[in-house]
Amino acid sequence: MPSDIAPGFRLLVGLGNPGREYRDTRHNVGFMLLDRLATRERVDFRVEKSWQAEVARSGDLLLCKPLTYMNLSGQAVRPLSQFYKIEPSQVLVILDDMALPLGKLRFRTNGSAGGHNGLASVIEHFGTPAVPRLRIGIGGAERGVVDHVLGRFALEEQPAVEQSLDRALEAIDCARTRGLEAAMNAYN
């Protein structure tokens, strides 16, 4: 089924950690969003050992979940993008953000990693901070940072998580149909 999810984007990268012990943790909202998108688009992820990632294709769009663990995400993303001749500006990185309230979304076209090690790895491997990203708020840490990001959402947070993932899909669709700037204005 051909897709025109984001003509300006050729690669959507969801950041997270592989393995059952990390499934559904706050740090894995990038994986969660791509799983939801793959279901909607009726495509399946396959482990691509040469890219150290799970990859799915929907038309001309690649979906990537790095299997390198969060802090080494760039090791998977850069070689995949090089092989397919995808420029950093054609990549949308989807990640969690503790600085944003639970469920809040924020698109950026470039900038620093803001303390996010997965995004820092992607920026380092591309050699430029000009990598578009969609940050999904996971709320601030009431306990230690590591416990927070590697913890699961509380039962009472689940409706907000579901709503934010639905809104994030809408935001990506908006970027597709109206451009990234329009999506920033509508969803930031």
FENQUI-V852965 format. One record per residue. N is the residue number from 1. RES is the residue in three letters. OMEGA is omega in radians with two decimals (* if undefined). BURIAL is 1 if it has 16 or more other C-alpha atoms within 10 Angstrom, else 0. D_FIRST is the distance of its C-alpha to the first C-alpha in Angstrom with 1 decimal. Layout:
BEGIN
n/res/omega/burial/d_first
N/RES/OMEGA/BURIAL/D_FIRST
N/RES/OMEGA/BURIAL/D_FIRST
END
This chain:
BEGIN
n/res/omega/burial/d_first
1/MET/-3.14/0/0.0
2/PRO/-3.12/0/3.8
3/SER/3.03/0/6.4
4/ASP/-3.04/0/10.0
5/ILE/-3.09/1/11.6
6/ALA/-3.08/1/14.7
7/PRO/3.10/0/15.3
8/GLY/3.11/1/18.7
9/PHE/3.07/1/17.4
10/ARG/-3.11/1/15.8
11/LEU/3.01/1/16.8
12/LEU/-3.10/1/17.2
13/VAL/3.04/1/20.0
14/GLY/3.14/1/21.1
15/LEU/3.14/1/24.7
16/GLY/3.08/1/26.4
17/ASN/3.12/1/28.3
18/PRO/3.04/1/27.1
19/GLY/-3.10/0/28.8
20/ARG/-3.09/0/29.5
21/GLU/3.14/0/32.5
22/TYR/-3.12/1/30.5
23/ARG/3.09/1/27.7
24/ASP/3.03/1/27.8
25/THR/-3.13/1/30.4
26/ARG/-3.12/1/30.7
27/HIS/-3.05/1/30.1
28/ASN/3.14/1/26.6
29/VAL/3.06/1/25.1
30/GLY/3.07/1/22.8
31/PHE/-3.11/1/21.4
32/MET/-3.12/1/21.3
33/LEU/3.13/1/19.2
34/LEU/3.06/1/16.6
35/ASP/3.13/1/16.6
36/ARG/3.12/0/16.1
37/LEU/3.12/1/13.2
38/ALA/3.10/1/11.5
39/THR/3.14/0/12.2
40/ARG/-3.10/0/10.9
41/GLU/3.14/1/7.5
42/ARG/3.06/0/7.8
43/VAL/-3.12/1/8.5
44/ASP/3.04/0/12.0
45/PHE/3.03/1/14.8
46/ARG/3.07/0/16.9
47/VAL/3.09/0/20.4
48/GLU/-3.06/1/21.0
49/LYS/-3.13/0/24.8
50/SER/3.12/0/25.2
51/TRP/-3.07/1/23.7
52/GLN/-3.05/1/25.3
53/ALA/2.87/1/22.1
54/GLU/-3.06/1/19.2
55/VAL/3.02/1/16.1
56/ALA/3.12/1/12.3
57/ARG/3.03/1/9.7
58/SER/-3.03/1/6.8
59/GLY/3.13/0/6.5
60/ASP/-3.08/0/10.3
61/LEU/3.06/1/11.2
62/LEU/3.02/1/13.1
63/LEU/-3.05/1/14.4
64/CYS/2.99/1/17.9
65/LYS/-3.13/1/20.5
66/PRO/3.11/1/23.7
67/LEU/-3.06/1/25.8
68/THR/-2.93/1/28.9
69/TYR/-2.97/1/30.2
70/MET/-2.98/1/30.2
71/ASN/-3.13/1/33.1
72/LEU/-3.04/1/31.7
73/SER/-3.12/1/28.1
74/GLY/3.12/1/28.7
75/GLN/3.09/1/29.4
76/ALA/-3.00/1/25.7
77/VAL/-3.07/1/24.2
78/ARG/3.13/1/26.3
79/PRO/3.11/1/25.9
80/LEU/-3.14/1/22.1
81/SER/3.09/1/22.1
82/GLN/-3.11/0/24.8
83/PHE/-3.10/0/23.0
84/TYR/3.12/0/19.9
85/LYS/3.14/0/22.5
86/ILE/-3.14/1/21.4
87/GLU/3.10/0/24.3
88/PRO/-3.14/1/25.4
89/SER/3.12/1/24.8
90/GLN/3.13/1/21.0
91/VAL/3.00/1/21.0
92/LEU/3.13/1/21.0
93/VAL/-3.12/1/23.0
94/ILE/-3.01/1/22.9
95/LEU/3.08/1/26.3
96/ASP/3.10/1/28.9
97/ASP/3.12/1/32.1
98/MET/-3.11/1/35.4
99/ALA/3.13/1/36.9
100/LEU/3.06/1/34.7
101/PRO/3.14/0/35.3
102/LEU/3.06/1/33.0
103/GLY/3.14/1/29.8
104/LYS/3.14/1/30.6
105/LEU/3.05/1/28.0
106/ARG/2.98/1/28.9
107/PHE/2.96/1/27.0
108/ARG/3.11/1/29.0
109/THR/-3.14/0/28.4
110/ASN/3.10/0/31.0
111/GLY/-3.10/0/34.1
112/SER/3.11/0/35.7
113/ALA/3.11/1/34.2
114/GLY/3.12/0/36.4
115/GLY/3.14/0/37.6
116/HIS/-3.04/0/34.1
117/ASN/3.10/0/34.4
118/GLY/3.09/1/30.7
119/LEU/3.10/1/30.2
120/ALA/3.12/1/33.5
121/SER/3.12/1/32.3
122/VAL/3.13/1/29.2
123/ILE/3.14/1/31.5
124/GLU/-3.09/0/34.1
125/HIS/3.06/1/31.7
126/PHE/-3.12/1/30.3
127/GLY/3.12/0/33.9
128/THR/3.04/0/33.1
129/PRO/-3.10/1/32.8
130/ALA/3.09/1/30.5
131/VAL/3.13/1/27.3
132/PRO/3.14/1/25.6
133/ARG/3.03/1/25.5
134/LEU/3.13/1/24.8
135/ARG/3.11/1/27.6
136/ILE/-3.09/1/27.5
137/GLY/3.09/1/31.0
138/ILE/-3.14/1/32.3
139/GLY/-3.12/1/35.9
140/GLY/-3.09/1/39.0
141/ALA/3.00/0/40.7
142/GLU/3.06/0/43.5
143/ARG/3.14/0/44.1
144/GLY/-3.10/0/43.6
145/VAL/-3.10/0/40.6
146/VAL/3.11/0/39.4
147/ASP/-3.12/0/39.9
148/HIS/-3.05/1/38.0
149/VAL/3.12/1/34.9
150/LEU/3.08/1/34.8
151/GLY/3.11/1/35.6
152/ARG/3.09/1/33.4
153/PHE/3.08/1/33.1
154/ALA/-3.12/0/35.9
155/LEU/-3.12/0/35.2
156/GLU/3.10/0/36.2
157/GLU/-3.05/0/33.8
158/GLN/3.11/0/30.7
159/PRO/3.13/0/30.1
160/ALA/3.11/0/30.3
161/VAL/3.13/1/27.9
162/GLU/-3.14/0/25.3
163/GLN/-3.13/0/25.9
164/SER/3.10/1/25.7
165/LEU/3.07/1/22.3
166/ASP/3.11/0/21.0
167/ARG/3.12/1/22.7
168/ALA/3.06/1/21.3
169/LEU/3.08/1/17.7
170/GLU/-3.13/0/19.1
171/ALA/3.11/1/20.8
172/ILE/3.08/1/17.9
173/ASP/3.10/1/16.2
174/CYS/3.10/1/19.6
175/ALA/3.12/1/19.8
176/ARG/-3.00/1/16.5
177/THR/-3.04/1/17.9
178/ARG/3.13/0/21.6
179/GLY/-3.07/0/22.2
180/LEU/-3.13/1/23.6
181/GLU/3.09/0/27.1
182/ALA/3.12/0/26.1
183/ALA/3.10/1/24.3
184/MET/-3.13/1/27.5
185/ASN/-3.07/0/29.7
186/ALA/-2.97/0/27.8
187/TYR/3.12/1/27.2
188/ASN/*/0/30.0
END
